[in-house]
Amino acid sequence: MLQGFGSRTITAIGLIVVAAIAVFLLAGDLQPALVTLVGGIAAALVATGTGDGPIETPRPVPAPAVLVPPETQDVIEAIVEPVLIVAEGRVTHANAVALGLLGKHIVGEDVRVAIRHPGAAERLAGPAGETSQGPINLVGLGTLDQHWEMHVSPAARGQRIVQLVDRTGNYAAERMRVDFVANASHELRTPLASILGYIETLGDDKAGEDAQVRGRFLKIMFDEARRMQRLVEDLISLSRIEAEKYRLPDRAVDVGALIGEVRSELLDAQDKRSSDIVADIDLSVPAVAGDRAQLSQVLHNLIGNAMKYGRAGTPVTVKLWRDPAGMVRISVTDEGEGIAPEHLPRLTERFYRVDPGRSRAAGGTGLGLAIVKHIIERHRGRFDVASVVGTGTTVTILLPAHGQTGTVIKR
């Protein structure tokens, strides 16, 4: 009868029986002895259990798993953004994109631990049916510079669907826009301030009466006004090129003849370096599919840069040939100081200059190569810059021949 009890329990019951007998003998009444016996045995059983092993703490019962139909899992796997299904505060299902972003361990975890962000934790701690609040912006998931937008929607049986939308590209585009406006404002404000300052000085009777001073000031004002004009023209040109980037040019352009025209224009401008231009043209090169005015602008920018930054008296070589793949190649080479490797990836950024002081002194706006890049991309061509410090720089563009489709490589 006592086989199911441990030795400690049996000992306790024995002591309680002895105590009950003692109560009966002292009191001479059976009822108090029975109360002592029954109460003591009950207390012993509760206190010691039925075995000799340690008392085990009961484990919490896990929340029942919410079953998601296989077709639902197929649906969330087809979504290209991270998606989680949450029930009773825990992640029950996640698609492969979410597992790649947050880790494969998140299934079964508290969703506030899976998405470690204060804003996300506050939203996910709210009532499951809450839908009035908008998305939450999260920064730092994945990489430090990634921006995500978290959307939470209620589902059947008290579940929630959590979707993360990548907004990194939008933030990058907005940052570029803000930087562009700030740089353009600065580039316009600098010559404008100079012009206003000299106008104010000329308003002084003494400065205005001195013909030599007046002539020098007027020349500076004219140069600064021309600088503003070039900048405004480049800004308008860049805006127009971006607006047309999805319209593929399809007219045949003879690039060899176009190079000759640009060279003649530069010679007519009587630039002291225009006589250094050397053309190496393969007359068998076919026409390209392009916009003649824009390709002329590309050549003016590239040859102009080579003339500005190449050493005086050294050749500026313009070469035209067709490569084995059938692409038409144009290269412009100078023998200048060259460009350090760390600057090469940023040369086509708007307003980026390797040497800002020298560039402004040479009349550069900081938009020339950005314009070239956008024109070449519109023509479905390729653009590359190679440079050796102390030797010089070669800029190469590849364009598809008329009737041929090219590919774009951005730099």
Wavefront OBJ file of the C-alpha trace (Angstrom):
o trace
v 0.000 0.000 0.000
v 2.906 2.338 0.777
v 5.021 1.273 -2.203
v 4.240 4.482 -4.110
v 5.591 6.714 -1.309
v 9.154 7.696 -0.556
v 10.943 6.957 2.721
v 10.648 10.546 3.889
v 6.894 10.491 3.431
v 6.524 7.206 5.351
v 8.654 8.553 8.196
v 6.525 11.706 8.384
v 3.306 9.685 8.503
v 4.722 7.504 11.268
v 5.524 10.551 13.376
v 2.056 11.939 12.800
v 0.483 8.630 14.003
v 2.587 8.768 17.161
v 1.494 12.366 17.716
v -2.195 11.424 17.259
v -1.887 8.612 19.858
v -0.263 11.020 22.297
v -3.151 13.501 21.839
v -5.675 10.709 22.528
v -3.905 9.585 25.680
v -3.565 13.107 27.037
v -7.028 14.362 26.105
v -8.956 11.098 26.534
v -10.999 12.059 23.488
v -10.842 10.349 20.066
v -12.009 13.317 17.930
v -8.939 15.604 18.469
v -6.671 12.648 17.804
v -8.408 11.891 14.466
v -8.173 15.546 13.417
v -4.450 15.540 14.192
v -3.950 12.308 12.302
v -5.861 13.275 9.125
v -4.551 16.852 8.950
v -0.970 15.815 9.566
v -0.980 13.103 6.909
v -2.504 15.501 4.331
v 0.112 18.140 5.120
v 2.924 15.590 4.811
v 1.715 14.387 1.453
v 1.468 17.928 0.094
v 4.845 18.970 1.481
v 6.937 15.957 0.470
v 5.235 14.520 -2.598
v 5.306 10.800 -3.315
v 8.968 10.231 -4.278
v 12.453 10.773 -2.952
v 13.729 12.769 -5.993
v 14.066 16.571 -6.028
v 10.980 18.649 -6.428
v 10.684 19.735 -10.053
v 9.496 23.194 -11.033
v 6.694 22.876 -13.553
v 7.691 24.092 -17.012
v 5.576 26.734 -18.758
v 3.281 25.360 -21.354
v 4.284 26.754 -24.747
v 1.778 28.700 -26.737
v -0.073 26.527 -29.207
v 1.423 26.737 -32.687
v -0.679 28.504 -35.284
v -0.800 26.414 -38.399
v -0.354 28.265 -41.681
v -1.604 26.503 -44.794
v 1.150 25.510 -47.263
v -0.308 27.829 -49.886
v 0.092 30.776 -47.490
v 3.772 29.923 -47.024
v 4.108 29.783 -50.799
v 2.561 33.240 -51.047
v 4.935 34.881 -48.538
v 7.897 33.157 -50.187
v 6.902 34.768 -53.485
v 7.080 38.263 -51.945
v 10.441 39.923 -52.648
v 10.402 41.924 -49.393
v 10.882 40.398 -45.901
v 7.567 39.124 -44.475
v 6.878 37.664 -41.005
v 3.725 36.047 -39.610
v 3.342 36.682 -35.880
v 1.014 34.927 -33.413
v 0.832 35.738 -29.684
v 3.943 37.901 -29.990
v 6.138 35.234 -31.580
v 7.331 34.719 -35.149
v 5.636 31.600 -36.499
v 6.640 31.906 -40.142
v 9.083 34.001 -42.179
v 9.971 33.987 -45.844
v 13.498 33.388 -47.077
v 14.203 37.111 -47.538
v 13.307 37.789 -43.899
v 15.484 34.909 -42.709
v 18.368 36.266 -44.764
v 17.959 39.740 -43.261
v 17.198 38.897 -39.612
v 18.657 35.384 -39.242
v 17.267 31.868 -39.451
v 16.854 31.716 -35.665
v 13.952 34.191 -35.592
v 11.205 31.569 -36.080
v 9.811 30.888 -32.610
v 11.373 34.045 -31.104
v 9.581 37.025 -29.647
v 9.085 39.339 -32.621
v 10.483 42.275 -30.608
v 13.728 40.333 -30.250
v 13.732 39.307 -33.914
v 13.367 42.963 -35.024
v 15.594 44.817 -32.589
v 14.350 48.388 -32.885
v 12.622 50.588 -30.249
v 9.978 51.858 -32.689
v 9.224 48.352 -33.898
v 8.997 47.002 -30.333
v 6.545 49.729 -29.335
v 4.287 49.067 -32.305
v 4.394 45.275 -31.959
v 3.579 45.495 -28.246
v 0.241 47.157 -29.037
v -3.119 45.451 -29.569
v -3.198 42.961 -32.448
v -6.138 44.634 -34.187
v -4.610 48.128 -34.233
v -4.493 49.427 -37.835
v -4.779 53.222 -37.542
v -1.071 53.901 -37.179
v 1.185 54.347 -40.208
v 4.428 52.569 -41.066
v 7.529 52.694 -38.854
v 10.886 53.773 -40.294
v 13.764 51.520 -39.234
v 17.491 52.159 -39.731
v 20.273 49.645 -39.140
v 18.668 46.339 -40.112
v 21.043 44.465 -42.392
v 23.666 47.197 -42.826
v 24.042 50.501 -41.018
v 23.019 52.597 -44.030
v 19.897 50.609 -44.931
v 16.473 52.209 -44.408
v 13.377 50.054 -43.973
v 9.685 50.775 -43.597
v 7.751 48.364 -41.345
v 4.054 47.724 -42.068
v 1.917 45.730 -39.615
v -1.459 44.318 -40.678
v -3.936 42.190 -38.689
v -4.803 38.693 -39.946
v -7.196 35.875 -38.987
v -7.079 34.199 -35.545
v -5.300 37.123 -33.915
v -2.221 36.851 -36.140
v -0.226 39.738 -37.568
v 1.582 40.147 -40.872
v 4.765 42.199 -40.612
v 6.279 43.425 -43.883
v 9.593 45.279 -44.256
v 9.956 47.485 -47.340
v 13.450 48.582 -48.401
v 13.518 52.379 -48.814
v 17.309 52.730 -49.058
v 17.159 53.775 -52.713
v 14.614 56.508 -51.948
v 16.773 57.914 -49.157
v 19.858 57.821 -51.396
v 18.013 59.640 -54.186
v 16.736 62.253 -51.752
v 20.241 62.743 -50.349
v 21.597 63.200 -53.886
v 18.880 65.738 -54.632
v 19.620 67.714 -51.474
v 23.366 67.632 -52.177
v 22.771 68.705 -55.767
v 20.646 71.693 -54.747
v 23.167 72.702 -52.075
v 26.114 72.443 -54.479
v 24.314 74.288 -57.273
v 23.331 77.057 -54.869
v 26.918 77.367 -53.662
v 28.337 77.428 -57.197
v 25.906 80.178 -58.201
v 26.231 82.179 -55.008
v 30.034 82.469 -55.188
v 30.294 84.349 -58.528
v 27.148 86.325 -57.742
v 28.653 87.573 -54.481
v 31.800 88.551 -56.376
v 29.818 90.496 -58.968
v 27.784 92.327 -56.328
v 30.924 93.172 -54.386
v 32.637 94.757 -57.398
v 29.481 96.642 -58.378
v 29.370 98.099 -54.882
v 33.042 99.057 -55.121
v 32.533 100.735 -58.498
v 29.791 102.781 -56.907
v 32.484 104.531 -54.926
v 33.452 107.736 -56.721
v 37.189 107.171 -56.326
v 37.145 103.633 -57.764
v 34.810 104.669 -60.570
v 37.034 107.548 -61.646
v 40.147 105.395 -62.075
v 39.894 103.951 -65.578
v 42.472 101.228 -64.902
v 40.712 100.029 -61.736
v 37.338 100.242 -63.423
v 38.519 98.172 -66.383
v 40.027 95.485 -64.114
v 36.846 95.260 -62.049
v 34.641 95.057 -65.132
v 36.735 92.206 -66.518
v 36.394 90.262 -63.251
v 32.649 90.880 -63.243
v 32.401 89.722 -66.865
v 34.378 86.529 -66.125
v 32.203 85.739 -63.100
v 29.033 86.370 -65.104
v 30.284 84.010 -67.831
v 31.023 81.434 -65.146
v 27.426 81.687 -63.938
v 26.209 81.434 -67.516
v 28.191 78.246 -68.142
v 26.875 76.733 -64.919
v 23.252 77.565 -65.752
v 23.694 76.167 -69.270
v 25.177 72.933 -67.879
v 22.349 72.610 -65.352
v 19.750 73.056 -68.081
v 21.616 70.612 -70.319
v 21.815 68.000 -67.566
v 18.117 68.363 -66.801
v 17.216 67.970 -70.490
v 19.446 64.895 -70.907
v 17.907 63.220 -67.838
v 14.419 63.932 -69.176
v 15.322 62.205 -72.465
v 17.242 59.243 -71.027
v 14.518 56.732 -71.917
v 14.291 57.913 -75.542
v 16.839 55.865 -77.448
v 18.537 57.914 -80.214
v 18.290 56.161 -83.575
v 19.744 58.553 -86.166
v 22.970 57.670 -87.944
v 25.857 59.945 -86.912
v 29.237 59.953 -88.683
v 31.551 60.229 -85.670
v 34.678 60.797 -87.795
v 33.140 63.847 -89.455
v 31.838 65.044 -86.077
v 35.343 64.912 -84.554
v 36.604 67.017 -87.447
v 33.859 69.594 -86.856
v 34.612 69.851 -83.141
v 38.307 70.261 -83.824
v 37.602 73.063 -86.306
v 35.354 74.833 -83.803
v 38.076 74.697 -81.152
v 40.647 76.037 -83.655
v 38.289 78.887 -84.584
v 37.931 79.739 -80.896
v 41.688 80.501 -80.957
v 42.405 78.549 -77.792
v 46.186 78.413 -77.376
v 46.017 74.611 -76.920
v 43.745 73.841 -79.868
v 46.777 73.312 -82.106
v 47.819 70.390 -79.834
v 44.811 68.302 -80.893
v 45.877 65.209 -82.848
v 43.169 63.127 -84.573
v 43.689 59.423 -85.351
v 40.561 58.386 -87.248
v 39.773 55.071 -88.903
v 37.719 56.058 -91.949
v 36.135 52.585 -92.164
v 34.295 53.029 -88.847
v 30.506 52.878 -89.413
v 28.059 55.501 -88.230
v 26.638 55.211 -84.720
v 23.030 55.471 -83.608
v 22.923 58.736 -81.750
v 21.940 62.319 -81.120
v 24.400 64.500 -83.053
v 24.108 67.546 -80.769
v 24.659 65.487 -77.621
v 27.619 63.580 -79.077
v 29.159 66.912 -80.078
v 28.716 68.039 -76.476
v 30.500 64.882 -75.277
v 33.473 65.560 -77.566
v 33.652 69.230 -76.550
v 33.681 68.266 -72.860
v 36.263 65.482 -73.167
v 38.630 67.346 -75.491
v 38.188 70.527 -73.470
v 39.137 68.704 -70.250
v 42.224 67.223 -71.918
v 43.280 70.681 -73.087
v 42.763 72.179 -69.611
v 44.541 69.516 -67.583
v 47.196 68.286 -70.014
v 50.642 69.875 -69.955
v 51.149 72.788 -72.328
v 52.721 71.740 -75.585
v 51.822 68.048 -75.220
v 49.430 66.371 -77.655
v 45.735 65.817 -76.999
v 45.063 62.637 -78.974
v 41.550 61.842 -80.212
v 41.292 58.320 -81.608
v 38.378 56.627 -83.399
v 38.304 52.918 -84.267
v 36.096 49.837 -84.197
v 36.870 47.050 -81.747
v 36.591 43.282 -82.460
v 33.158 43.194 -80.798
v 31.846 45.673 -83.374
v 31.524 48.614 -80.953
v 32.699 52.053 -82.084
v 35.404 53.365 -79.721
v 36.429 56.961 -79.149
v 39.299 57.814 -76.816
v 40.721 61.153 -75.699
v 44.205 61.060 -74.165
v 46.162 63.841 -72.492
v 49.684 63.931 -71.089
v 48.921 65.697 -67.836
v 49.484 65.058 -64.160
v 47.034 62.143 -64.078
v 44.393 61.289 -61.499
v 44.928 59.268 -58.319
v 43.002 55.937 -58.240
v 40.792 56.926 -55.284
v 39.255 59.759 -57.337
v 38.356 57.716 -60.432
v 35.045 56.198 -59.173
v 33.713 59.662 -58.244
v 34.657 61.642 -61.353
v 31.135 61.527 -62.800
v 29.474 62.781 -59.595
v 27.941 66.198 -59.978
v 30.231 68.971 -58.743
v 32.962 66.530 -57.747
v 36.414 67.951 -58.437
v 39.839 66.407 -57.896
v 41.335 69.895 -57.476
v 38.507 72.405 -56.856
v 40.717 75.504 -57.047
v 42.352 74.498 -60.312
v 39.040 73.432 -61.822
v 37.338 76.743 -61.054
v 40.363 78.694 -62.299
v 40.154 76.768 -65.575
v 36.458 77.628 -65.915
v 35.090 74.203 -65.015
v 31.594 73.853 -63.574
v 32.031 70.367 -62.080
v 29.243 68.996 -64.298
v 31.106 68.085 -67.491
v 31.719 64.386 -66.848
v 28.283 63.981 -65.246
v 26.789 65.251 -68.510
v 29.037 62.906 -70.529
v 27.979 59.915 -68.417
v 24.262 60.630 -68.846
v 24.596 61.121 -72.604
v 26.518 57.862 -73.034
v 23.961 56.011 -70.898
v 21.168 57.397 -73.057
v 23.031 56.058 -76.126
v 23.321 52.623 -74.414
v 27.100 52.937 -74.535
v 29.971 52.492 -72.117
v 32.216 55.052 -70.437
v 35.577 54.457 -68.782
v 38.425 56.547 -67.341
v 41.976 55.224 -66.976
v 44.772 57.339 -65.534
v 48.381 57.051 -64.400
v 49.668 59.697 -62.003
v 52.456 61.641 -63.656
v 51.705 60.250 -67.119
v 48.205 61.299 -68.132
v 44.573 60.282 -68.516
v 42.599 58.429 -71.187
v 38.825 58.650 -71.392
v 37.194 56.000 -73.593
v 33.608 55.758 -74.755
v 32.040 52.853 -76.649
v 28.952 53.331 -78.764
v 26.880 50.767 -80.691
v 27.008 51.060 -84.456
v 23.802 52.121 -86.181
v 21.384 49.211 -85.925
v 23.321 47.597 -83.050
v 22.309 47.438 -79.374
v 24.866 48.354 -76.744
v 25.151 47.888 -72.976
v 25.723 50.435 -70.247
v 28.463 50.366 -67.642
v 28.157 53.141 -65.044
v 31.151 54.731 -63.434
l 1 2 3 4 5 6 7 8 9 10 11 12 13 14 15 16 17 18 19 20 21 22 23 24 25 26 27 28 29 30 31 32 33 34 35 36 37 38 39 40 41 42 43 44 45 46 47 48 49 50 51 52 53 54 55 56 57 58 59 60 61 62 63 64 65 66 67 68 69 70 71 72 73 74 75 76 77 78 79 80 81 82 83 84 85 86 87 88 89 90 91 92 93 94 95 96 97 98 99 100 101 102 103 104 105 106 107 108 109 110 111 112 113 114 115 116 117 118 119 120 121 122 123 124 125 126 127 128 129 130 131 132 133 134 135 136 137 138 139 140 141 142 143 144 145 146 147 148 149 150 151 152 153 154 155 156 157 158 159 160 161 162 163 164 165 166 167 168 169 170 171 172 173 174 175 176 177 178 179 180 181 182 183 184 185 186 187 188 189 190 191 192 193 194 195 196 197 198 199 200 201 202 203 204 205 206 207 208 209 210 211 212 213 214 215 216 217 218 219 220 221 222 223 224 225 226 227 228 229 230 231 232 233 234 235 236 237 238 239 240 241 242 243 244 245 246 247 248 249 250 251 252 253 254 255 256 257 258 259 260 261 262 263 264 265 266 267 268 269 270 271 272 273 274 275 276 277 278 279 280 281 282 283 284 285 286 287 288 289 290 291 292 293 294 295 296 297 298 299 300 301 302 303 304 305 306 307 308 309 310 311 312 313 314 315 316 317 318 319 320 321 322 323 324 325 326 327 328 329 330 331 332 333 334 335 336 337 338 339 340 341 342 343 344 345 346 347 348 349 350 351 352 353 354 355 356 357 358 359 360 361 362 363 364 365 366 367 368 369 370 371 372 373 374 375 376 377 378 379 380 381 382 383 384 385 386 387 388 389 390 391 392 393 394 395 396 397 398 399 400 401 402 403 404 405 406 407 408 409 410 411
